[in-house]
Every structure is written in structure tokens, then in C-alpha cells.
Amino acid sequence: MSLDALVFDAYGTLFDVHSVASRCESFWPGKGAALSTAWRVKQLEYTWQRSLMQRYAPFSQVTREALAYACEALGLQLTVTQMEALMGEYQMLSAYPDVASALEKLSGHKTAILTNGSPDMIEPLVKQSGLSFDAVLSVEAVKIFKPAPQVYALARTQLTAPANRIGFVSSNGWDALGAKSFGFTVYWINRAGAPVDRLGFKPDAILKSLGDLPEVLL
């Protein structure tokens, strides 16, 4: 089936959240990778917990609170200056090496980002990356995080296309399956070679990198 649009997750799919590790390392030598991992894990946990509790907060707040928790858990003293510097890193995350070329090859498709990121985080990030999309959609519009169906419905509404004619691309397995549950045609970028979660759905295709996507679609 031909697709009307391609929708991409941002964090972990287009942009490497662990590109913050080097800045973490500069503050706490020997702890950078551990902090980056703990920060990301808690960030995701907070999105799921807040969604279940119906206590939405912008992703920028969630990310700050996750960083504070991760530092405390690892016994790292976090100053205001360090907090602001690390939050600033989220507006300068590195795109994965294959992103620009893949998007160029897919230039004939309508493209969008659908992200947990709040506008104050995602808009500067996309701007500095030099990447171009037809739309950048944030969960801020519906005030609940992925994988809630309301988030995926936002893309369907904004792109005015049936769910099964929207190709959804994510490297996060839980996000890919949330999108599949909603009815999207899903491409899971499984860089780590992880097994598929046992949630009753499977992606339409499992790829090793975003660079493989154009070959599957064209």
C-alpha cells in the first residue's frame, strides 16, 4: 500500500539522546554514560507514570525532574549551572549519521515529527539540525504522552490521512507497538537487535537503521 505521509519519532529515532553523555562526563568524570542512561530511563518512566495518573507536565519539566532524580540516585551533586547546561544539550542533540541522507531519499513523501517533546525543546532542536519536515507535532496539543492513542490520533487529524496510510517510524519498541495498536503502518528501527515486546502486535517491518527505510519504501 502506498503511504500518504511518513511520521517520525524524534528522541532516539532521529536524534541520539545519549549524545548528552559527553557533557555529563565533563561534569562527572567516569559517570557520564551511567548518568545519560539513568536520565533517559527515568524520563520515559515519568512520561508513562504521568499519563496513567493523568498528571501531564511538559516534557521539559519531565526531563528536568528526571535529571535531578538520576543525579541523586547516582550520588552526584547537581548545580543550577549544570542543570541548565545539560538541558541546553537537549536542544543540540546529534542526529544519527544516516538521518539526513535517508530523509533526502524520502523527499517525495510528506513528512512529520510526532514527539513527546514540548515545543520549547523540539522546535529549537529541529531548527539547529537543519532537517526539514512538513509538520512538527507535539503531545503538548493533547497533554498526554505516547503510547496513548490520543497522541497518534493527533497525527492522523493533522495530516488528514487514514491511519493505515500513515507510515510511522520509531526506534522505541514501545512507541512502535503503540502506533501499530492505533492502526499505523509501522517501521521499527531496531538498532540494538532487541526482541519484539509481547503486547499482541508486531511492526510491519523491522529495520536495522533508518538508512534502510528508503529501500523498503521506494
C-alpha positions in Angstrom: 0.0 0.0 0.0 1.3 3.5 -0.9 1.5 5.9 2.1 0.2 9.4 2.3 2.7 10.5 4.9 5.7 9.4 7.0 5.7 10.3 10.7 8.9 10.1 12.7 9.6 9.8 16.4 12.3 12.3 17.4 14.2 11.2 20.5 16.1 8.0 19.9 15.0 7.8 16.3 16.2 10.9 14.6 18.2 12.3 17.4 20.6 10.5 19.7 19.6 11.2 23.3 22.9 9.8 24.5 24.9 12.5 22.8 24.5 14.3 26.1 26.8 11.7 27.7 30.0 13.7 26.8 28.7 16.8 28.6 27.7 14.6 31.6 31.2 13.2 31.5 32.7 16.6 31.6 30.9 17.4 34.9 31.3 14.0 36.5 34.3 12.0 35.0 33.6 8.3 34.8 29.9 8.8 35.3 28.8 10.3 32.0 27.4 7.1 30.4 25.7 5.9 33.6 24.0 9.3 34.1 22.9 9.5 30.5 21.3 6.1 30.7 19.7 6.7 34.1 18.4 10.1 32.9 16.7 8.6 29.8 15.2 5.7 31.7 13.6 7.9 34.4 12.5 10.4 31.7 10.5 7.7 30.0 9.2 6.3 33.3 7.9 9.7 34.3 6.0 10.1 31.0 4.2 6.8 31.5 3.5 7.4 35.2 2.2 10.9 34.5 0.0 9.6 31.7 -1.5 6.9 33.9 -2.1 9.4 36.8 -3.5 12.0 34.3 -0.9 14.4 35.7 0.6 15.8 32.5 3.5 18.2 32.6 5.6 19.5 29.7 8.4 17.3 28.5 10.9 20.0 29.5 9.7 19.7 33.1 9.7 15.9 33.0 13.3 16.0 31.6 14.5 18.3 34.4 12.9 16.2 37.1 14.3 13.0 35.6 17.8 14.6 35.5 17.5 15.7 39.2 16.4 12.2 40.2 19.2 10.4 38.2 21.9 12.6 39.7 20.5 12.0 43.2 20.3 8.2 42.6 23.9 8.2 41.4 25.1 10.4 44.3 26.1 13.3 42.0 25.8 16.9 43.2 23.8 18.9 40.6 24.1 22.7 40.5 21.8 25.1 38.7 24.5 25.8 36.2 25.0 22.1 35.4 21.2 21.6 35.1 20.8 24.5 32.6 23.9 23.3 30.6 22.5 19.8 30.3 19.0 20.9 29.5 20.6 23.0 26.8 22.2 19.9 25.3 18.7 18.6 24.5 18.4 21.5 22.1 21.6 20.4 20.3 21.3 16.6 20.2 23.2 14.9 17.4 21.2 13.5 14.6 22.1 9.9 13.8 24.5 9.7 10.9 22.0 8.1 8.5 19.2 10.5 9.1 19.9 13.3 6.6 20.6 11.0 3.7 17.5 8.9 4.4 15.2 11.9 4.6 16.7 13.3 1.3 15.9 10.0 -0.4 12.3 10.2 1.0 11.8 13.8 -0.1 8.9 12.7 -2.3 6.8 11.9 0.8 5.0 14.2 3.2 6.9 14.0 6.4 6.2 15.0 10.0 7.6 14.5 13.5 5.4 13.3 16.3 7.1 13.6 19.6 6.8 13.7 23.4 9.0 16.8 23.3 7.4 20.0 24.3 7.7 22.9 21.8 10.3 24.7 23.8 12.6 21.6 23.4 11.7 20.2 20.0 11.5 23.4 17.9 15.0 24.6 18.6 16.4 21.1 18.1 14.8 20.7 14.7 15.9 24.2 13.7 19.5 23.7 14.6 19.6 20.3 13.0 18.9 21.7 9.5 16.4 18.9 8.9 13.1 19.9 7.2 9.6 18.5 7.9 6.1 19.4 6.7 4.9 19.4 10.4 6.3 19.0 13.9 3.6 17.7 16.2 4.0 17.7 20.0 2.0 15.8 22.6 1.5 19.2 24.2 -1.6 19.6 22.0 -3.3 16.7 23.7 -1.5 16.7 27.1 -0.7 13.0 27.4 2.4 11.1 26.4 3.0 8.2 24.0 1.9 5.5 23.7 -1.6 6.9 24.4 -3.9 6.6 21.4 -4.7 10.3 21.6 -1.2 11.1 20.5 -1.3 9.0 17.4 -4.7 10.4 16.6 -3.2 13.9 16.6 -1.0 12.9 13.6 -4.0 11.3 11.8 -6.0 14.5 12.3 -3.2 16.9 11.4 -2.2 15.0 8.3 -5.8 14.3 7.2 -4.9 10.7 6.2 -6.3 7.3 7.3 -4.2 5.6 9.9 -3.1 2.7 7.7 -1.9 5.2 5.1 0.5 6.8 7.6 3.9 5.2 7.9 5.2 5.6 11.5 8.9 5.3 12.2 10.4 4.8 15.6 13.4 3.2 17.2 11.5 2.8 20.5 9.8 -0.6 20.6 7.0 0.5 22.9 6.3 3.5 20.6 6.3 1.4 17.5 3.8 -1.0 19.0 1.6 1.8 20.4 1.5 3.2 16.8 0.7 -0.3 15.4 -2.1 -0.7 18.0 -3.6 2.6 16.8 -3.5 1.3 13.2 -0.5 3.0 11.6 1.8 1.1 9.2 4.9 0.8 11.4 8.6 0.6 10.7 10.7 -0.2 13.8 14.3 0.9 13.6 15.7 -1.8 15.8 19.4 -0.7 16.1 20.1 -2.8 19.2 18.6 -6.0 17.8 16.1 -6.3 20.7 13.2 -8.7 20.7 9.7 -7.5 20.0 7.7 -6.7 23.1 4.9 -9.2 23.9 2.0 -6.8 23.6 -0.1 -8.5 20.9 1.2 -6.5 17.9 4.2 -6.6 15.6 5.7 -3.9 13.4 5.1 -4.1 9.7 8.8 -4.1 9.2 11.9 -4.2 11.4 14.9 -2.4 10.1 18.5 -2.2 11.4 18.9 1.5 10.6 17.0 4.5 9.3 19.1 4.2 6.2 17.3 1.0 5.3 13.9 2.8 5.2 14.1 4.3 1.7 14.9 0.9 0.1 11.8 -0.6 1.8 9.5 2.2 0.7 10.8 3.1 -2.8 
